[in-house]
Structure formats: structure tokens, C-alpha cells
């Protein structure tokens, strides 16, 4: 319940304050969001499977975001940032869809 309340408060604060994202961070923000979504859907799947662990979730969430941002940063330094960004989105997208499919099978038994 605390997590849901924190999420609602965070979303409302974000909408109310309308923060500006610095230009230097803008290329990494979409990748970080996709990586965070991967961790969230993985956590939901683990919760429904009865194997959720909050420590694993925090480590997974943090490491997903940091590793995805690091890969994109490395790609920018090598001059292939767009290609590595696409690769990260594809890999994490596949993981997200497989987790959503498992969640759907669990909830709807289909």
C-alpha cells in the first residue's frame, strides 16, 4: 500500500511541478524508462508466481536502469548510440512482452 501511495504522490508531483529534463540526460531517459518497466513487469510476474523478493526487485530495478544507460552512453561515445539504443529497447521489449504474456496466462489461465 505504501508503494502505491508513493507512486501516486510521485506522479502527482511530477504533473504539478512539471520538471525539466536536462539536455544531457534526454537521450538516456527513454532507455531508463524501458529498463524500469522491465523490472516492474518482472516483479509483478514474480509476485504472481509467489517468488517475489523486495531486495531482488530493488537490485534488478537499479541495475537494469544503470546498465541500460551505460550501454547507451558507451554507444554515444563510440558514435553508434542510436544502434545500441535500439538494441537495448528490442531486448528489454522482448523481456517485457514475455513477462506480460506470463502475467496474462497467470491471471486469465489462457
Backbone torsions as a table, in degrees:
resi	resn	phi	psi	omega
1	UNK	NA	-37.9	179.3
2	UNK	-64.1	-39.0	-179.8
3	UNK	-64.5	-41.9	179.5
4	UNK	-66.1	-41.9	177.4
5	UNK	-62.4	-42.4	177.4
6	UNK	-63.0	-39.5	178.0
7	UNK	-63.9	-45.9	-180.0
8	UNK	-63.0	-45.1	179.3
9	UNK	-62.9	-41.8	179.1
10	UNK	-63.4	-42.6	178.6
11	UNK	-65.3	-44.5	179.7
12	UNK	-63.6	-41.8	176.8
13	UNK	-63.3	-40.3	178.2
14	UNK	-63.2	-40.4	178.4
15	UNK	-70.3	-37.5	-177.8
16	UNK	-75.0	-44.7	-177.5
17	UNK	-81.0	-25.3	-179.9
18	UNK	48.5	64.2	-175.1
19	UNK	-68.9	149.7	175.4
20	UNK	-91.6	136.6	177.7
21	UNK	-93.4	124.9	179.4
22	UNK	-59.6	147.2	-178.2
23	UNK	-57.6	-34.9	-176.9
24	UNK	-67.9	-25.0	-176.7
25	UNK	-95.1	-18.7	-173.8
26	UNK	-55.6	-38.0	178.9
27	UNK	-67.0	-22.7	-175.2
28	UNK	-93.8	-19.1	-175.7
29	UNK	-63.2	-47.5	178.9
30	UNK	-61.5	-37.8	178.9
31	UNK	-67.0	-40.3	178.7
32	UNK	-64.5	-37.9	178.7
33	UNK	-65.6	-43.7	179.1
34	UNK	-64.3	-40.8	178.2
35	UNK	-64.6	-39.6	178.0
36	UNK	-66.1	-40.6	177.3
37	UNK	-62.1	-37.8	176.6
38	UNK	-59.6	-44.9	179.5
39	UNK	-66.0	-39.4	-178.8
40	UNK	-66.5	-45.7	179.6
41	UNK	-68.6	-32.7	174.4
42	UNK	-64.8	-39.2	178.0
43	UNK	-66.7	-40.9	178.2
44	UNK	-63.7	-41.2	177.1
45	UNK	-62.6	-44.5	179.2
46	UNK	-63.5	-38.4	178.2
47	UNK	-62.0	-45.3	-179.8
48	UNK	-68.2	-29.0	176.7
49	UNK	-81.8	-7.1	178.6
50	UNK	79.4	20.9	-178.8
51	UNK	-122.6	20.5	-178.2
52	UNK	-68.0	137.1	174.5
53	UNK	-134.3	123.0	-175.0
54	UNK	-63.7	-33.5	178.3
55	UNK	-67.1	-40.8	177.7
56	UNK	-63.6	-39.7	179.4
57	UNK	-62.7	-46.7	-178.5
58	UNK	-62.9	-44.0	178.8
59	UNK	-65.6	-42.6	179.2
60	UNK	-63.3	-46.2	-180.0
61	UNK	-59.5	-51.2	-178.0
62	UNK	-64.5	-47.1	-177.2
63	UNK	-68.4	-37.8	176.6
64	UNK	-58.0	-48.9	-177.7
65	UNK	-65.1	-45.9	-177.9
66	UNK	-66.4	-43.9	-178.9
67	UNK	-66.7	-42.0	178.7
68	UNK	-62.7	-44.0	178.3
69	UNK	-65.3	-38.0	178.8
70	UNK	-65.5	-40.1	178.4
71	UNK	-63.3	-43.7	179.5
72	UNK	-67.4	-40.4	177.1
73	UNK	-60.9	-45.0	177.9
74	UNK	-61.1	-41.4	176.6
75	UNK	-62.2	-40.1	176.9
76	UNK	-63.1	-40.3	179.9
77	UNK	-66.6	-32.6	180.0
78	UNK	-87.7	-7.5	-179.6
79	UNK	85.8	12.4	179.6
80	UNK	-125.5	37.7	-176.0
81	UNK	-60.7	-39.7	-178.4
82	UNK	-65.4	-40.8	-179.2
83	UNK	-67.2	-43.0	178.9
84	UNK	-69.7	-33.7	175.6
85	UNK	-61.9	-44.0	178.1
86	UNK	-62.0	-42.2	178.9
87	UNK	-61.6	-43.3	179.0
88	UNK	-63.4	-44.3	-179.6
89	UNK	-63.6	-40.7	179.8
90	UNK	-64.1	-48.8	-178.4
91	UNK	-63.4	-47.9	179.9
92	UNK	-68.8	-33.1	176.5
93	UNK	-63.1	-41.4	176.9
94	UNK	-61.7	-43.1	178.7
95	UNK	-64.0	-41.4	179.6
96	UNK	-62.6	-47.0	-178.8
97	UNK	-66.5	-34.7	177.4
98	UNK	-69.3	-37.3	175.8
99	UNK	-66.7	-41.6	178.5
100	UNK	-64.3	-38.3	177.4
101	UNK	-63.4	-41.2	178.2
102	UNK	-66.0	-38.6	177.5
103	UNK	-64.3	-44.2	178.1
104	UNK	-60.0	-45.5	178.8
105	UNK	-61.9	-38.4	-179.0
106	UNK	-68.4	-43.3	-175.8
107	UNK	-77.2	-39.6	-174.3
108	UNK	-107.3	-0.4	-179.5
109	UNK	51.7	40.3	-179.7
110	UNK	-132.9	NA	NA
